[in-house]
């Protein structure tokens, strides 16, 4: 199984990009640089490279992950979030696991293909 393992701070950074900056890497990076948060801006760029290499919108997935405990969340949406993400608690703090294979399965289902259906 292909998994992206993020520090909780990285997951928050990506979720903030999605929710506060319209998922725009450039806008968030500019805002961080203007605020003097150069280390966070560099981390955001590194996460963007990771995102491109996996072909996954990490900001959107991290935003979903942050909403997982919202009492107003529909049970089906909660189940999907739990299927594509997990929390790993350790001595160094929590980490967020993004289960890319499961995410791809959900994508395939949303596109109208069955997961077990062979490629054309």
Secondary structure, 3 states (H helix, E strand, C coil): CCEEEEEHHHHHHHHHHHHHCCCCHHHHHHHHHHCCCHHHHHHHHHHHHHHHHHCCCHHHHHHHHHHCCCCCCCHHHHHHHHHHEEEEEECCEEEEEEEHHHHHHHHHHHCCCCCCCCCC
